[in-house]
Amino acid sequence: MNETGVLLINLGTPTAPEAGPVRVYLREFLSDPRVLDMNPIGRALLLNLFILPFRPAKSARAYREIWDPQRGSPLMFHSVALAEAVSRELGQGFRVRLAMRYGQPSIAEGLRALQAEGVDRIVVLPLYPQYASSSTGSSMEEVYAQAARLPVVPELIPLRDFYDAPEFLDPAAALARPLLASSQADHVLFSFHGVPERQVTATNLGPAPCRFDDACCAAINPSNRACYRAQSVATARALAERLGLQKDQWSVSFQSRLGRIPWIRPYTDEVVPALAQRGVKRLLVLCPSFTADCLETLEEMGIRGRDDFMKAGGEGYTLVPCVNSDPAWVSGVAGLVRGVVGG
């Protein structure tokens, strides 16, 4: 039997923490209509008049805060390590490649490389636990578009989301458990990447309208089964259960919003100081919409989030690492792949 290909996809990263490479990355990223879902003319004006002239220098300074002098971008070296470890874990009969939705190595390169190695079927695993049109949806759209351009279109087996999969939840909880004990945290915050409300509304698949509240996201149902907010809350509930947390010991928030349109709430940059002001002294933070540490985890939450909490009166702040290439997560990824192809 021919070997099975595995294409692991992460979002992408600039090649260097300087304004030029960051501008190249942001141009590709924010030109995606699934990311800035607006009129094409408006998107071009926003990008070229307001974002690209100013944001690259600011973002480059943030990237320099987390850039490793030897290994480079954390998202890249963690993703590379994961792909290499998953390849070893799966062993004979599988070929594993890493691709980035934006930047290099590209999805097109990954597909061509797998096909050149004799692969006829490819498991596609975007490394985003919860489904969002701007992440998983965009990555899968690019996979289908690039696969369609190949002379021989391969069989594609998508693994669309794994927000409730033990293969992801168990490694994430295992990383948090000792830090929860050692930090003596009196509250746990699950901070997920945010998305605009209109993108959540667009993924509603049933008659019940999105309300963007705890009751609406209390359980996965036919209407919200592809809802990013509902899936995020489900991930938090499952992790809280694994960590033995009571309902008043944890909360959910959403970070990294951009622009003035409404994004899903509550906002992390408002929740973090509010927790300190209401008496939380030691905070443990998890970012379970990310599988690899990156700018949003290490700089936004690890540096700025910590500063906000301590300035508001907090006394201890602990950020749990992402699953990265943790051996349990490597086994989890291999388990997800085997689960859809057998073996």
C-alpha positions in Angstrom: 0.0 0.0 0.0 1.2 3.5 -0.8 2.4 5.7 2.1 0.0 8.2 3.7 1.0 11.8 3.7 0.4 14.1 6.7 0.4 17.9 6.2 0.6 19.8 9.5 -0.4 23.4 9.0 0.3 26.4 11.3 -0.5 30.0 10.7 3.0 31.4 9.8 5.6 33.8 11.0 7.9 36.6 9.7 11.4 35.4 8.7 13.0 38.0 11.0 11.9 40.4 13.7 12.4 43.5 11.5 9.9 45.8 9.9 10.6 44.6 6.3 9.9 40.9 6.9 7.0 41.7 9.2 5.5 43.9 6.5 5.7 41.0 4.0 4.1 38.6 6.4 1.3 41.0 7.4 0.5 41.9 3.8 -0.1 38.2 2.9 -1.9 37.5 6.2 -4.2 40.6 6.1 -4.9 40.3 2.4 -6.8 37.1 3.0 -10.5 37.8 2.7 -11.3 35.3 5.4 -9.1 37.3 7.8 -10.3 40.9 6.8 -13.7 39.9 5.6 -14.7 43.2 4.0 -15.2 44.8 0.7 -12.0 44.3 -1.4 -11.5 48.0 -2.0 -12.0 48.8 1.7 -9.6 46.0 2.7 -6.9 47.4 0.3 -7.4 50.9 1.6 -7.3 49.8 5.3 -4.2 47.6 4.6 -2.2 50.1 2.6 -3.1 53.4 4.3 -3.5 52.5 7.9 -1.9 49.1 8.8 1.2 48.5 6.7 2.7 52.0 7.1 2.6 51.8 10.9 2.0 48.3 12.3 5.2 46.5 11.0 7.6 48.5 13.1 5.4 48.0 16.2 5.0 44.3 15.6 8.7 43.9 14.9 9.5 45.3 18.3 7.2 42.8 19.9 8.7 39.9 17.9 12.2 41.0 19.1 11.0 40.4 22.7 10.4 36.7 22.0 12.8 35.9 19.1 15.4 33.2 20.0 18.9 34.2 18.9 19.8 30.7 17.8 16.5 29.2 16.8 14.5 32.2 15.5 10.7 32.4 15.6 9.2 30.3 18.4 6.2 29.3 16.3 8.5 28.1 13.6 11.0 26.1 15.7 8.2 24.5 17.8 6.3 23.6 14.7 9.4 22.1 13.0 10.1 20.1 16.1 6.5 18.8 16.2 6.6 17.7 12.6 9.9 15.9 13.0 8.7 14.1 16.2 5.4 13.1 14.7 7.2 11.7 11.7 9.3 9.5 14.1 6.2 8.6 16.1 4.1 7.5 13.0 7.1 5.7 11.5 6.9 3.5 8.4 4.0 4.1 6.1 3.7 7.8 6.7 5.4 11.0 5.3 5.0 14.1 7.4 5.4 17.7 6.1 5.0 21.1 7.8 3.4 24.0 6.0 2.4 27.5 6.9 -0.7 29.2 5.7 1.2 32.4 5.3 4.9 32.5 4.5 7.2 29.5 4.2 7.1 26.6 3.8 3.9 27.1 1.8 1.0 24.7 1.6 1.7 24.4 -2.2 5.3 23.3 -1.4 4.1 20.8 1.2 1.6 19.2 -1.2 4.0 18.9 -4.0 6.7 17.5 -1.8 4.4 14.8 -0.4 3.2 13.8 -3.9 6.8 13.7 -5.1 7.5 11.2 -2.3 4.8 8.8 -3.7 1.9 9.8 -1.6 -1.6 9.6 -3.0 -3.6 10.4 0.1 -2.9 13.2 2.5 -4.2 13.8 6.0 -4.5 17.5 6.4 -4.3 18.7 10.0 -4.5 22.5 10.6 -3.0 23.0 14.1 -5.8 25.1 15.4 -7.9 23.2 18.0 -11.1 25.2 17.4 -12.6 25.9 14.0 -12.6 29.5 12.7 -13.1 30.6 9.2 -10.1 32.9 9.4 -7.7 30.0 10.5 -8.9 26.5 9.8 -11.3 27.7 7.0 -8.6 29.7 5.3 -6.0 26.9 5.6 -8.4 24.3 4.1 -9.5 26.6 1.3 -5.8 27.0 0.3 -5.2 23.3 0.5 -8.1 22.6 -1.8 -7.0 25.3 -4.2 -3.4 24.1 -4.4 -4.4 20.5 -4.6 -6.7 21.2 -7.5 -3.7 22.7 -9.4 -1.7 19.5 -9.2 -1.6 17.3 -12.3 -2.8 14.4 -10.1 -5.2 15.6 -7.5 -4.5 13.7 -4.2 -7.1 12.2 -1.9 -7.4 14.7 1.0 -8.6 13.6 4.5 -9.2 16.8 6.6 -9.0 16.8 10.3 -10.9 20.1 10.8 -10.9 20.7 14.5 -10.0 18.8 17.7 -11.3 21.2 20.5 -12.8 18.3 22.4 -10.2 15.5 21.6 -8.5 13.8 24.5 -5.4 13.7 22.3 -5.1 17.5 22.7 -6.8 18.1 26.0 -4.9 15.5 28.1 -1.4 16.9 27.1 -2.6 20.5 27.7 -3.9 19.6 31.1 -0.8 17.7 32.0 1.4 20.7 31.3 -0.9 23.0 33.4 -1.3 20.6 36.4 2.1 21.0 38.1 2.1 24.8 37.4 -1.3 25.1 39.0 0.0 23.4 42.1 3.4 25.2 42.3 2.0 28.7 41.6 -0.8 28.2 44.2 -3.0 30.1 41.7 -6.4 31.2 43.1 -7.8 31.6 39.6 -7.3 30.2 36.1 -7.9 32.2 32.9 -8.3 30.4 29.6 -7.5 33.1 27.0 -8.4 32.3 23.4 -7.6 34.2 20.3 -10.5 36.4 19.4 -12.5 36.7 16.2 -15.0 39.3 15.0 -18.6 38.7 16.1 -19.7 38.7 12.4 -17.4 35.7 11.6 -19.0 33.7 14.4 -22.5 34.6 13.2 -21.5 33.5 9.7 -20.7 30.0 11.0 -24.1 29.5 12.7 -25.6 26.4 11.1 -29.0 26.2 12.6 -32.1 28.3 13.4 -31.0 29.4 16.8 -29.2 32.8 16.5 -25.8 33.6 18.1 -26.1 35.5 21.4 -22.4 35.5 22.3 -23.1 34.6 25.9 -22.5 31.8 28.4 -26.0 30.3 27.9 -25.6 30.2 24.1 -22.2 28.5 24.4 -23.2 26.2 27.3 -23.2 23.1 25.1 -22.4 22.2 21.5 -25.6 21.7 19.5 -26.7 21.6 15.8 -26.7 25.3 15.5 -23.3 26.1 17.1 -21.3 23.0 16.2 -18.9 25.1 14.1 -19.0 28.1 16.3 -15.5 29.2 17.4 -16.8 30.7 20.7 -18.8 27.7 21.6 -15.9 25.3 20.8 -13.5 27.5 22.8 -15.8 27.4 25.9 -16.1 23.6 25.4 -12.3 23.4 25.5 -12.1 25.5 28.6 -14.8 23.4 30.4 -13.0 20.1 29.5 -9.6 21.5 30.7 -11.2 22.9 33.9 -12.7 19.4 34.6 -9.3 17.8 34.1 -7.7 20.3 36.4 -10.3 19.8 39.1 -11.5 23.4 39.0 -14.8 24.6 40.4 -16.9 27.0 38.3 -15.8 30.1 40.3 -12.1 29.2 39.9 -11.8 29.8 36.2 -13.0 32.0 33.4 -12.7 32.5 29.6 -11.6 35.5 27.6 -10.6 36.4 24.1 -7.4 38.3 23.1 -5.7 40.0 20.1 -8.6 42.0 18.7 -7.9 44.4 15.9 -9.8 47.4 14.8 -13.1 48.9 16.1 -15.7 46.4 15.0 -17.2 44.1 17.8 -15.1 41.0 18.6 -16.3 38.2 20.8 -16.2 39.0 24.5 -15.0 39.2 27.2 -11.8 40.9 26.1 -8.6 39.5 27.8 -7.0 42.9 28.1 -10.0 44.0 30.2 -10.4 40.8 32.2 -6.8 40.4 33.4 -6.6 43.7 35.4 -10.3 43.3 36.5 -9.4 39.9 38.1 -6.6 41.6 40.1 -8.9 44.4 41.1 -11.5 42.0 42.4 -9.0 40.3 44.6 -7.3 37.5 42.6 -3.7 37.5 43.7 -2.2 34.6 41.8 -3.3 34.0 38.2 -2.6 31.0 36.0 -3.1 31.6 32.3 -3.6 29.0 29.5 -3.9 29.9 25.8 -5.6 26.8 24.4 -6.4 28.1 21.0 -2.7 27.8 20.2 -0.7 24.6 19.9 2.7 26.4 19.5 4.0 29.3 21.6 4.1 32.5 19.5 3.8 36.3 19.6 0.3 36.1 21.0 1.2 33.7 23.9 4.8 34.8 24.8 4.6 38.6 24.2 0.9 39.5 24.5 0.1 37.2 27.4 3.6 36.4 28.8 4.8 40.0 28.9 2.0 42.5 28.5 -0.6 40.4 30.3 1.7 39.9 33.2 2.4 43.6 33.4 -1.3 44.5 33.3 -2.0 42.0 36.1 0.8 43.1 38.4 0.1 46.8 37.9 -3.6 46.2 38.9 -2.5 44.6 42.2 -1.7 41.0 41.4 1.1 39.2 43.2 1.8 36.2 41.0 1.3 35.4 37.3 2.1 32.1 35.6 1.7 31.4 31.9 1.4 27.7 30.9 3.4 26.8 27.8 1.5 25.6 24.7 1.7 21.9 23.9 4.5 22.7 21.4 6.3 19.4 20.7 5.6 17.9 24.1 5.9 14.1 23.8 2.3 13.6 24.9 1.1 16.0 22.2 3.3 14.3 19.6 1.6 11.0 20.5 -1.7 12.8 20.4 -1.2 14.1 16.9 -0.1 10.6 15.8 -3.3 9.3 17.4 -5.5 11.8 15.6 -3.9 10.8 12.3 -4.2 7.1 12.9 -7.8 7.6 14.0 -8.8 8.8 10.5 -6.7 6.4 8.4 -6.4 3.3 10.7 -3.1 1.6 11.6 
